[in-house]
């Protein structure tokens, strides 16, 4: 089974799937922002940044997929990205449900050397205070769906990293 997972994790189709999934998440967020007028809060922007990380790592994975050790490193990066996405999504769900104390500001909290909110304001500018996320389908909110997506991404990332590591030690 690990051999099959390692083969999948080394294929271009796997990395293209990760890329398309991440681009789809960004597209849905931008659709809700620009077509439905649901503006992003600071935590939503942090989620978008983690998703941008998936886009960049998927592109990197496409280029290094033939190099076993680099591929393992990139799979490891997906664990970090999935964990970060899960933490921010969990925070967003907590804010939505009122289980997290505190407030969100209109400042992204990004350092000057990584000022995505200034470089790409159409995508990364904070426009609303935290409080709720819109409903998607069947009464499921965006925060709830992000938690599920992040958990699935984390499980897949761990499985692919373990498979890739097992391939390194053969």
C-alpha distance (Angstrom), angle and dihedral (degrees) to the residues before:
residue distance angle dihedral
X1 . . .
X2 3.79 . .
X3 3.80 89.0 .
X4 3.79 90.6 55.1
X5 3.82 92.1 47.2
X6 3.81 90.3 48.4
X7 3.80 90.1 51.6
X8 3.81 91.0 49.8
X9 3.81 91.5 46.7
X10 3.78 90.2 52.6
X11 3.78 95.5 51.2
X12 3.77 126.7 100.0
X13 3.81 88.8 -130.3
X14 3.80 91.5 62.5
X15 3.80 93.3 53.0
X16 3.81 91.7 42.6
X17 3.82 88.4 53.0
X18 3.81 90.7 51.7
X19 3.81 89.4 47.9
X20 3.81 94.2 49.0
X21 3.82 91.7 45.6
X22 3.81 92.1 51.8
X23 3.80 92.8 44.7
X24 3.81 88.5 49.7
X25 3.80 91.3 53.4
X26 3.80 90.5 51.3
X27 3.82 90.9 46.2
X28 3.81 92.1 52.2
X29 3.80 90.6 49.3
X30 3.80 91.7 50.1
X31 3.82 91.5 45.8
X32 3.79 90.6 54.2
X33 3.80 89.9 46.5
X34 3.79 100.4 46.5
X35 3.81 105.1 24.2
X36 3.81 101.2 33.6
X37 3.83 99.5 28.2
X38 3.82 97.4 -124.7
X39 3.78 101.2 145.5
X40 3.82 122.7 -152.5
X41 3.78 125.5 -108.5
X42 3.80 124.6 -149.7
X43 3.82 93.5 -90.5
X44 3.82 90.0 49.2
X45 3.79 88.5 53.7
X46 3.80 90.0 50.8
X47 3.82 88.4 52.6
X48 3.80 89.2 51.4
X49 3.81 89.7 52.3
X50 3.82 91.6 52.7
X51 3.82 88.7 49.3
X52 3.82 89.0 50.2
X53 3.80 85.9 55.0
X54 3.81 89.0 56.8
X55 3.80 89.9 51.5
X56 3.80 91.8 52.1
X57 3.81 94.2 43.7
X58 3.81 91.2 48.1
X59 3.80 89.3 54.1
X60 3.80 89.7 47.8
X61 3.81 89.8 47.9
X62 3.79 90.0 54.7
X63 3.79 90.5 56.0
X64 3.82 99.3 42.9
X65 3.81 100.0 35.2
X66 3.81 92.4 109.9
X67 3.81 93.3 55.2
X68 3.77 107.9 79.5
X69 3.81 100.5 -154.4
X70 3.79 94.4 42.4
X71 3.80 89.8 48.0
X72 3.81 89.4 53.4
X73 3.79 89.9 50.5
X74 3.80 91.3 50.6
X75 3.81 90.6 49.0
X76 3.80 87.2 52.1
X77 3.80 89.3 53.1
X78 3.80 89.1 56.0
X79 3.81 88.4 59.2
X80 3.80 89.9 55.1
X81 3.81 91.3 46.8
X82 3.80 92.5 47.4
X83 3.80 91.9 49.3
X84 3.81 91.2 49.0
X85 3.79 91.2 47.5
X86 3.80 90.6 49.0
X87 3.81 92.8 49.8
X88 3.82 93.5 50.4
X89 3.82 92.1 42.9
X90 3.81 90.6 49.8
X91 3.81 89.3 49.8
X92 3.80 90.0 50.1
X93 3.80 91.0 50.5
X94 3.81 90.6 48.1
X95 3.80 91.5 51.9
X96 3.79 90.4 47.8
X97 3.81 92.8 50.6
X98 3.80 94.9 40.1
X99 3.81 95.9 -117.7
X100 3.81 94.1 117.3
X101 3.77 118.4 72.2
X102 3.76 121.8 -144.0
X103 3.73 137.5 53.2
X104 3.75 137.6 -96.4
X105 3.76 123.4 -122.8
X106 3.77 130.4 -148.3
X107 3.81 89.3 -113.8
X108 3.78 116.2 97.5
X109 3.79 93.0 -146.4
X110 3.80 90.9 -133.5
X111 3.81 119.0 144.8
X112 3.81 119.5 -115.0
X113 3.82 91.4 -106.7
X114 3.83 90.0 57.4
X115 3.80 101.4 36.2
X116 3.79 98.6 152.6
X117 3.80 89.4 157.0
X118 3.81 89.0 62.3
X119 3.79 97.8 37.7
X120 3.82 96.3 45.1
X121 3.82 106.6 18.5
X122 3.81 93.0 161.3
X123 3.80 88.7 67.8
X124 3.81 107.8 21.6
X125 3.81 107.7 32.4
X126 3.81 116.7 116.6
X127 3.80 107.9 -125.5
X128 3.80 105.3 165.3
X129 3.78 142.2 34.8
X130 3.79 117.7 -106.0
X131 3.76 118.3 -97.4
X132 3.77 116.1 109.8
X133 3.77 142.2 1.8
X134 3.80 125.4 -137.4
X135 3.77 123.7 -99.0
X136 3.77 115.9 -105.6
X137 3.81 115.4 -173.4
X138 3.80 130.2 -21.0
X139 3.82 92.7 5.6
X140 3.81 93.6 -60.8
X141 3.78 112.1 140.5
X142 3.76 124.9 -136.9
X143 3.82 90.5 -112.1
X144 3.81 92.0 53.7
X145 3.78 92.3 48.7
X146 3.81 91.6 47.6
X147 3.81 90.9 54.7
X148 3.82 90.7 51.5
X149 3.81 91.9 46.2
X150 3.82 91.4 48.6
X151 3.82 92.7 49.8
X152 3.81 91.0 49.6
X153 3.81 90.5 47.1
X154 3.81 90.7 49.8
X155 3.81 92.9 50.2
X156 3.80 92.3 48.1
X157 3.81 91.4 45.5
X158 3.80 92.8 51.8
X159 3.82 91.8 46.7
X160 3.80 92.5 49.0
X161 3.80 92.5 46.3
X162 3.81 92.4 49.8
X163 3.81 90.2 48.0
X164 3.79 91.2 48.4
X165 3.82 91.8 47.5
X166 3.80 91.2 49.9
X167 3.79 88.1 53.1
X168 3.82 89.7 53.3
X169 3.81 92.1 56.0
X170 3.80 97.1 50.6
